[in-house]
Amino acid sequence: MTTYNEIAGRRVNFLSSDPTYVDTNSNGQVWYNSSTATLKSWLPTGAWISGGSMNTPRRGPFGAGTQTATFAAGGFQPPFTFLSNAELYNGIAWTNTGSIGTARYNGGSAGTQTAGLIFGGYTSAPGARTAATESFNGSTWTSVNSLNTSRYGLRGVGIQTAALGFGGYAPAISGATESWNGTSWTSNPTGLNTARAYTGSAGTQTAALAFGGWLAPGNTAATESFNGSTWTSLNSMNTSRTGLAGAGTQASAIGFGGETPRTGATELWNGTTWTSNPTGLSTARNDPGGAGTQTAAVCFAGNSGPGISNITEEWNFGVYSYSAAAWASGGNMGTARRYLSGCGTQTASLAIGGYTTTPVANTESYNGTSWSPVSSLNTARAYSAAAGNQTSAVIFGGDGPGTSTEKWNGTVWTSNPTGLNTARYALAGVGTQTAALAFSGSPDGNTMSTATESFNGSTWTTVPGVMNTGRFYLTGAGLQTAALAIGGLINPPGSISSATESYNGTSWTTVNSLNSGRRALASAGTQTAALAFGGTPPITGATETWNGTSWSNLPSMTTARYLLAGGGIQSLAVAFGGSTGSNSSATEEWTGEVATASSKTLTTS
């Protein structure tokens, strides 16, 4: 009898619990769980999850790239608005970028987020076609040589210097195929076997795939492959449709969405046949944008009926399923306030002091679900900074301006005999109760302090390193010897700062700035993995993540606010209090993207 080891080249592991680690060779791995007396295996699955919403709803956008680095440009909004604005997706959130030169929708796309190409499209009602081609360098668009045949409803594949465009209305339904060499378009002697528009597409200039589309009248499920010179008809899709999107390669593609009527149906192509996935897009739509691979694709915008959409969904196929990064509501604070301080983790935070109509001494403790009042500060204060955790914290500086320092032991606050050397308010602080760092702030609202002080649990010492940009209403993340200073207000001249500085225990170094300059924001995390959220102007819930080198946009908080406090780590943070225009008691919890391995119990049935 043939054994599993002989077939798979591996043995069945005997384990007391399911493994928690999945490597690249885990697909098909079988193990016996002795605790549940079951034979199990990792189960590759495919599913769509919610991604960050686009800034501008649209249908028929141009787009290309990967799941975590996509561009989207142009599009249409009813009744007769043709869009020129473009956006970039980082796998979590969309950011506006430079606009295309010719407003249009439903054309061909190719390339990457930093080297893109768009061509053709529908430019104005009723039925104006264009041959215009534009290239993208990651920030700006440049007009280049046009297609030989003006058309809309065509599709494209490839890269910026080697693209393919095919199908569309020119003005009748066309199978015309053109190749791009980075400079000009060349018409291919033969076109699609089934002339059509609004197909799905995947692949490269010399190994392309076209599937589905519109025959005028009627939808088609026809699939064709291109080898660089000719098209060959292959097995059809399971669901005929038009206005779908696709991603992947000629031998490993995915098609999704479309109109049959409107659908979210998703199919996978293995080079020979199409297989329908049990679940499709959460939001059925036609005319969406799409990019990526068969195992990691992205779908954005489209006509979701009755209106158009800004919804993004991400497709993942493998042994892992993913939950999207997002903010969720937590328990409200007992006292709504702004200018407060905070420290701790997402499930063990401390909210300290602040301002209602006057400075307050209130302290509240958060357990991840609800807030409870605990012993108050000895001195009511606002505009202060804090460091530490829920059972061992320190608060310093603040309105006055002040130098006073208090320490928390989990039960009561004790005034420290000595305070800061430099009186200031709206400063930032990081670290622990016995190794804290205080930096920047202002003594009078006009003079910006660059002073940095370290705390050893009893005394403050001014350290040689001064900040490069003095400011107040900034925030900080990290430790005493590895800190990050983020954003703030520079006065004079009263300008909002996006500056970020890194501290190594001796000196400050200016690093890459926030994408959105702001003051009175909050933060969480470390010097190399931070999260910044909230702030003004305008009052915002904008969230950005820091990877040690640069900032990237994330989904915004539900409640836009400033003068708030926060705590936690980059993947599990908490935000509380602040002002929305009036004092807030709202709490929100941030959870980064979570990957969960999926396993299946094997049976004899």
C-alpha positions in Angstrom: 0.0 0.0 0.0 1.3 3.4 -0.9 1.9 5.6 2.2 1.4 9.3 2.7 5.2 9.7 3.1 5.7 8.1 -0.3 3.1 10.4 -1.9 3.9 13.7 -0.2 7.5 13.2 0.7 6.8 13.9 4.4 5.5 12.1 7.4 2.3 12.7 9.3 3.3 14.5 12.5 1.8 13.4 15.8 1.0 16.6 17.8 -0.9 17.4 21.0 -2.2 20.6 19.4 -2.5 22.2 16.0 0.7 24.0 14.9 0.8 27.8 15.0 3.4 28.3 12.3 2.8 27.9 8.6 5.7 27.9 6.2 5.8 28.0 2.4 5.8 24.2 2.3 2.7 23.8 4.5 0.0 23.5 1.8 -1.2 19.9 2.1 0.8 19.2 5.3 -1.1 16.6 7.4 -0.8 16.0 11.2 -2.6 14.0 13.8 -4.0 16.0 16.8 -3.9 13.6 19.7 -6.0 15.9 22.0 -8.9 15.9 19.6 -8.1 12.5 18.0 -8.4 14.1 14.5 -6.4 14.0 11.4 -5.9 17.6 10.1 -4.4 19.5 7.3 -3.8 23.1 6.3 -6.6 24.3 4.1 -5.8 26.8 1.3 -8.8 29.2 1.1 -9.7 32.3 -0.9 -11.6 35.2 0.5 -12.2 38.9 0.0 -11.8 41.3 3.0 -12.5 45.0 3.3 -9.7 47.4 2.4 -9.4 51.2 2.8 -12.0 53.2 0.9 -11.0 55.4 -2.0 -11.2 59.2 -1.5 -13.4 59.6 -4.6 -16.1 57.2 -5.6 -16.0 56.3 -9.3 -16.7 53.6 -11.9 -14.5 52.5 -14.8 -11.1 53.7 -13.3 -7.8 52.9 -14.8 -5.5 51.0 -12.5 -2.6 48.6 -12.2 0.0 47.4 -9.7 0.0 45.0 -6.8 -2.4 44.5 -3.9 -0.2 46.8 -1.7 1.0 49.2 -4.3 -1.8 50.2 -6.8 -2.6 53.3 -8.8 -6.2 54.3 -9.8 -6.8 57.1 -12.2 -9.8 58.7 -13.9 -13.3 57.3 -13.8 -16.8 58.4 -14.1 -19.5 59.8 -11.8 -23.1 60.2 -13.0 -24.7 62.0 -14.6 -21.8 63.3 -16.8 -18.7 63.9 -14.7 -15.5 62.6 -16.2 -12.7 62.4 -13.6 -9.0 63.2 -13.9 -7.9 62.8 -10.3 -5.7 59.8 -9.3 -5.0 57.9 -6.1 -2.4 55.5 -4.7 -3.1 52.5 -2.5 -0.6 51.1 0.0 -2.6 48.0 0.9 -4.4 49.8 3.7 -5.4 53.3 2.6 -5.6 55.6 -0.5 -3.7 58.8 -1.0 -4.4 61.5 -3.6 -1.7 62.0 -6.2 -1.2 64.0 -9.4 -4.1 64.1 -11.9 -4.1 62.7 -15.4 -4.1 65.1 -18.3 -7.2 63.8 -20.1 -10.3 63.1 -17.9 -11.7 59.8 -19.0 -12.8 56.3 -17.9 -13.0 52.7 -19.2 -9.7 52.4 -21.0 -6.6 50.2 -20.8 -4.0 50.2 -18.0 -0.6 48.6 -17.5 2.5 48.8 -15.3 3.1 49.5 -11.6 2.4 52.2 -9.0 5.6 54.0 -9.8 5.8 53.2 -13.6 2.2 53.1 -14.9 0.6 53.5 -18.3 -3.0 54.4 -19.3 -4.5 54.5 -22.8 -7.7 55.1 -24.6 -11.0 55.6 -22.9 -14.3 57.4 -23.0 -13.8 61.2 -22.6 -17.2 62.9 -22.8 -20.9 62.3 -23.4 -22.0 61.0 -25.8 -19.5 58.5 -27.0 -16.3 60.4 -27.5 -13.3 58.1 -27.8 -9.7 58.9 -27.3 -6.4 57.4 -28.3 -4.5 59.4 -25.7 -1.7 57.6 -23.8 -0.1 58.8 -20.5 2.8 57.5 -18.5 3.1 57.8 -14.7 6.2 58.0 -12.6 4.6 57.6 -9.2 3.6 61.3 -8.8 3.0 63.0 -12.2 1.5 62.0 -15.5 3.1 62.7 -18.9 1.4 62.5 -22.4 3.1 60.2 -24.8 2.3 58.8 -28.3 -1.3 57.9 -28.8 -2.9 54.6 -29.8 -3.3 54.0 -33.6 -7.1 53.4 -33.0 -9.1 55.6 -30.7 -11.4 53.5 -28.6 -13.0 53.0 -25.2 -13.9 49.8 -23.3 -10.5 48.3 -24.3 -8.3 46.5 -21.8 -4.5 46.3 -21.2 -1.8 44.3 -19.6 2.0 44.5 -19.3 4.5 47.0 -18.0 5.2 50.7 -18.8 7.7 49.9 -21.5 6.0 46.8 -22.9 2.2 46.9 -22.9 -0.7 45.4 -24.8 -4.1 47.0 -25.6 -7.0 45.1 -27.1 -10.7 45.1 -27.8 -13.1 48.0 -27.2 -15.4 50.3 -29.2 -13.8 51.9 -32.2 -16.7 52.9 -32.8 -18.0 49.4 -33.4 -17.1 46.5 -31.3 -13.4 45.7 -32.1 -10.8 43.0 -31.5 -8.0 45.3 -32.5 -4.7 44.6 -30.7 -1.8 47.0 -30.3 1.6 46.6 -28.6 3.6 49.4 -26.9 7.4 49.5 -26.8 7.8 52.4 -24.4 7.7 54.9 -27.3 5.0 54.1 -29.7 2.1 51.7 -30.5 2.1 49.1 -33.3 -1.0 47.4 -34.6 -0.9 43.6 -34.5 -1.9 41.9 -37.8 -4.6 39.8 -36.0 -7.0 40.8 -33.3 -9.1 38.9 -30.8 -11.0 35.9 -32.3 -14.1 37.2 -30.5 -14.3 41.0 -30.9 -15.6 42.6 -27.7 -15.3 45.3 -25.1 -15.2 45.5 -21.3 -13.3 42.3 -20.8 -11.2 41.1 -17.9 -7.5 40.9 -18.5 -4.3 39.4 -17.1 -0.7 38.7 -18.1 2.0 40.4 -20.1 2.5 41.8 -23.5 3.6 38.4 -25.0 1.5 36.2 -22.7 -1.9 37.9 -22.2 -5.3 36.6 -21.3 -8.7 38.2 -22.2 -11.9 36.8 -20.6 -15.6 37.7 -20.6 -16.8 41.0 -22.0 -19.6 42.6 -24.2 -20.5 41.5 -27.7 -23.2 44.1 -28.4 -25.6 42.7 -27.7 -25.0 40.2 -25.0 -22.3 39.1 -22.5 -19.7 36.5 -23.3 -17.7 34.0 -21.2 -15.1 33.5 -24.0 -11.4 33.3 -23.0 -8.5 33.8 -25.2 -4.7 33.8 -24.8 -2.1 35.8 -26.7 1.4 34.6 -27.4 2.9 37.9 -28.8 1.4 37.4 -32.3 -1.9 35.5 -32.3 -4.9 34.9 -30.1 -6.1 31.4 -29.3 -9.6 30.5 -27.9 -9.6 28.6 -24.7 -12.2 27.2 -22.2 -14.8 29.7 -21.3 -15.6 31.2 -17.9 -18.4 29.7 -15.8 -20.3 33.0 -15.7 -20.8 35.1 -18.8 -20.4 38.8 -17.9 -19.2 42.2 -19.0 -17.4 45.0 -17.1 -15.4 42.6 -14.9 -11.9 43.1 -13.6 -8.9 40.7 -13.6 -5.4 40.1 -12.2 -2.6 37.6 -12.4 -0.8 35.9 -15.3 -1.8 34.0 -18.4 -1.5 30.7 -16.5 -2.7 31.8 -13.1 -5.5 34.5 -13.2 -8.5 35.7 -11.3 -11.6 37.3 -12.6 -14.1 39.2 -10.4 -17.2 41.3 -10.5 -19.0 42.4 -13.7 -22.6 42.5 -15.0 -24.7 39.4 -15.6 -26.7 41.3 -14.1 -24.4 42.9 -11.5 -22.3 40.3 -9.6 -19.4 39.7 -7.2 -18.7 36.3 -8.7 -15.0 35.3 -8.5 -13.3 32.7 -10.7 -9.8 31.3 -10.8 -7.9 30.2 -13.9 -5.2 27.5 -13.8 -4.1 27.8 -17.4 -6.7 25.4 -18.7 -10.0 25.9 -16.9 -12.0 28.3 -14.7 -13.1 27.4 -11.2 -15.8 29.3 -9.4 -14.8 30.4 -5.9 -17.6 29.6 -3.3 -17.7 33.3 -2.2 -17.3 36.4 -4.2 -16.9 40.1 -3.6 -18.8 41.4 -0.6 -20.0 44.3 -2.8 -21.3 43.1 -6.2 -20.3 45.6 -8.9 -19.4 46.2 -12.5 -16.8 48.5 -13.9 -14.4 48.1 -11.0 -10.6 48.5 -11.1 -8.4 45.6 -10.4 -4.7 44.7 -9.8 -2.4 42.2 -8.3 -2.0 38.4 -8.6 -4.2 35.3 -8.4 -3.3 34.9 -4.7 -3.2 38.6 -3.7 -5.5 40.9 -5.7 -7.3 44.1 -5.1 -10.7 45.4 -6.4 -11.7 49.0 -6.1 -14.5 51.4 -7.0 -17.2 50.4 -9.6 -20.9 50.6 -10.1 -22.5 48.9 -7.1 -26.1 50.1 -7.8 -27.9 52.2 -7.3 -24.8 54.4 -7.0 -21.1 54.2 -7.6 -18.6 52.9 -5.1 -15.4 53.9 -3.3 -15.2 50.5 -1.7 -11.9 48.5 -1.8 -11.7 44.7 -1.3 -8.6 42.6 -1.0 -8.4 39.0 -2.2 -6.1 36.5 -0.5 -5.7 32.9 -1.3 -3.6 30.5 0.8 -3.6 28.9 4.2 -4.0 32.3 5.9 -7.1 34.4 6.1 -6.8 38.1 6.9 -8.8 40.6 8.9 -8.5 44.2 7.8 -6.8 46.8 10.0 -9.4 49.2 11.5 -10.4 51.3 14.4 -13.3 50.1 16.6 -15.3 51.8 19.4 -14.3 51.2 23.0 -15.9 52.2 26.3 -16.5 55.9 26.9 -14.5 57.7 29.6 -16.3 58.9 32.7 -15.1 62.5 32.2 -15.1 64.0 28.7 -11.9 66.2 28.4 -9.2 67.6 26.2 -5.5 68.4 26.8 -5.2 65.2 28.8 -2.2 62.8 29.1 -2.2 59.1 28.6 0.0 56.0 28.8 -0.2 52.2 28.9 -1.5 49.6 26.5 -4.8 49.0 24.6 -6.2 46.8 27.4 -4.5 48.6 30.4 -4.4 52.4 29.9 -4.4 55.4 32.1 -6.1 58.8 31.3 -4.6 61.6 33.4 -5.7 65.1 34.0 -6.9 67.3 31.2 -9.3 70.2 30.7 -13.1 70.4 30.9 -13.8 74.1 31.6 -10.8 74.3 33.9 -7.8 71.9 34.5 -8.8 68.7 36.3 -7.0 66.1 38.4 -9.2 63.2 37.3 -7.5 59.9 36.6 -9.2 56.9 35.0 -8.1 53.3 34.3 -9.1 51.3 31.2 -9.3 47.5 31.0 -9.9 47.2 27.3 -13.7 47.4 27.8 -14.5 50.2 30.3 -13.0 53.1 32.3 -13.0 53.3 36.1 -12.1 56.3 38.2 -9.0 56.0 40.4 -7.1 58.3 42.7 -6.7 61.9 41.4 -3.5 63.9 40.8 -2.3 66.1 43.6 -2.3 69.0 41.2 -5.0 69.5 38.6 -3.3 70.0 35.2 -3.6 70.0 31.5 -1.1 70.3 28.5 1.2 67.8 30.4 3.2 64.8 29.2 3.3 61.3 30.6 5.3 58.1 30.4 5.0 54.5 31.9 2.2 52.1 32.2 -1.1 51.6 34.1 0.6 50.6 37.4 3.8 52.7 37.2 3.5 56.1 35.5 4.9 59.6 35.7 3.4 62.9 34.6 5.3 66.1 34.1 5.1 69.7 33.0 1.9 71.4 31.8 -0.2 74.5 32.2 1.3 77.3 34.2 3.7 76.5 32.5 5.0 74.0 35.0 7.9 71.8 36.0 6.1 69.7 38.7 6.3 65.9 38.4 4.1 63.2 40.0 4.5 59.5 40.1 1.8 56.8 40.1 2.2 53.4 41.8 -1.0 51.9 40.7 -3.0 53.2 43.6 -2.0 56.9 44.4 -0.1 59.8 42.9 3.0 61.1 44.8 4.5 64.5 44.1 8.2 64.1 43.2 10.5 66.4 45.2 12.1 67.8 42.0 10.6 68.8 38.7 11.7 69.5 35.1 14.6 71.9 34.7 12.8 73.8 32.0 9.2 74.8 32.7 7.0 74.1 29.6 3.6 73.0 28.4 2.3 71.1 25.4 5.5 69.0 25.5 5.9 65.3 24.6 7.2 62.4 26.7 8.1 58.8 26.3 9.6 55.9 28.2 9.0 54.4 31.7 8.6 55.8 35.2 12.2 55.2 35.9 13.6 56.1 32.5 11.5 58.8 30.9 12.2 61.5 28.3 10.7 64.9 28.1 11.2 67.0 24.9 10.2 70.3 23.2 7.1 72.2 24.3 6.8 75.9 25.1 7.3 78.1 28.2 5.1 80.9 27.0 3.3 80.0 23.7 5.8 82.0 21.7 9.2 80.6 22.5 9.7 77.0 21.2 11.8 74.9 23.5 14.3 72.4 22.0 15.4 71.1 25.4 15.5 67.4 26.1 15.5 66.0 29.7 15.9 62.5 31.0 14.3 61.2 34.3 15.8 58.3 36.3 12.8 57.9 38.7 13.8 60.7 41.0 15.6 63.6 39.2 15.5 65.2 35.8 18.8 65.9 33.9 19.1 68.1 30.9 20.9 66.2 28.2 23.1 67.6 25.5 20.9 66.7 22.5 18.5 69.4 21.5 15.8 69.0 18.9 16.3 70.3 15.4 12.8 71.8 15.2 11.4 73.3 18.4 7.6 73.0 18.6 4.7 72.3 20.9 1.5 70.3 20.7 3.6 67.5 19.3 3.5 63.8 20.3 6.2 61.1 20.9 6.7 57.4 20.8 9.4 55.0 22.0 11.8 54.9 24.9 14.3 57.2 26.7 17.2 56.1 24.4 15.2 55.4 21.3 12.5 58.1 20.8 10.4 59.6 18.0 9.1 63.2 18.0 6.1 63.7 15.6 4.3 66.8 14.3 3.3 69.8 16.3 3.0 73.6 16.0 5.8 76.1 15.4 5.1 79.5 16.9 6.1 81.9 15.5 5.2 81.8 12.7 2.2 79.7 13.8 2.9 77.0 11.2 1.8 73.3 11.4 4.7 70.9 11.4 5.0 67.5 9.8 8.5 67.1 11.0 9.7 63.8 12.5 12.9 63.4 14.5 14.6 60.3 15.9 16.6 60.3 19.2 19.3 57.8 20.0 20.0 58.7 23.6 22.4 61.4 22.6 21.2 63.4 19.7 18.1 64.1 17.5 18.1 63.4 13.7 15.5 64.7 11.3 13.9 61.8 9.4 11.0 61.6 6.9 8.0 63.7 7.6 4.4 62.8 8.2 2.2 62.7 5.1 -0.2 65.1 6.8 1.3 67.9 9.0 -0.8 68.5 12.2 -0.7 69.5 15.8 -2.4 68.1 19.0 -2.2 64.5 17.7 -1.5 61.3 19.6 0.7 58.3 19.1 1.6 54.8 20.1 4.4 52.3 19.5 8.2 52.5 19.2 10.9 54.3 17.4 10.8 51.9 14.5 7.1 50.9 14.6 4.9 53.8 15.5 1.3 54.9 14.9 0.2 58.6 14.7 -3.5 59.6 14.8 -5.9 62.5 15.1 -4.9 66.2 15.3 -5.7 69.5 13.5 -6.2 71.5 11.3 -8.6 70.6 10.2 -9.9 68.3 12.9 -9.0 64.9 11.7 -9.0 61.2 12.4 -6.1 60.6 10.0 -3.9 57.7 10.9 -0.4 57.0 9.8 2.1 54.1 10.4 5.9 54.5 10.7 8.1 51.6 9.7 11.4 53.1 10.9 11.9 54.9 7.5 8.7 56.4 6.3 5.0 57.1 7.1 2.1 55.5 5.3 -1.6 56.3 5.5 -4.0 54.0 7.3 -7.8 54.0 7.7 -8.9 57.0 9.8 -10.5 57.0 13.2 -14.3 57.0 13.4 -14.3 60.1 15.5 -12.1 62.9 14.2 -10.5 64.8 17.0 -7.5 66.6 18.4 -6.0 67.3 21.9 -6.5 63.6 22.6 -4.3 60.9 24.3 -3.3 57.4 23.3 -1.2 54.4 24.1 -0.3 50.9 23.1 1.8 49.5 20.2 1.6 50.0 16.5 -0.7 47.0 15.9 -2.8 47.3 19.1 -3.3 51.0 20.0 -5.9 53.0 21.9 -7.1 56.6 21.5 -9.2 58.5 24.0 -10.6 61.9 25.0 -9.8 65.1 23.1 -12.0 67.6 21.3 -14.3 67.3 18.3 -15.1 71.0 18.8 -16.4 70.1 22.2 -14.9 67.8 24.8 -15.0 64.1 24.0 -15.2 61.0 26.1 -14.9 58.6 23.1 -12.4 55.7 23.1 -11.3 53.9 20.0 -9.1 50.7 19.7 -6.9 50.1 16.7 -6.1 46.6 15.5 -3.7 46.0 12.7 -4.2 43.4 10.0 -4.3 39.9 11.5 -3.4 36.7 9.7 -5.1 33.4 10.8 -4.1 30.0 9.5 -7.0 27.9 8.3 -7.0 24.1 8.9 -9.4 21.3 8.0 -10.3 18.1 9.8 -9.9 15.2 7.4 -12.6 12.5 7.4 -13.3 9.4 5.4 -16.5 10.8 3.9 
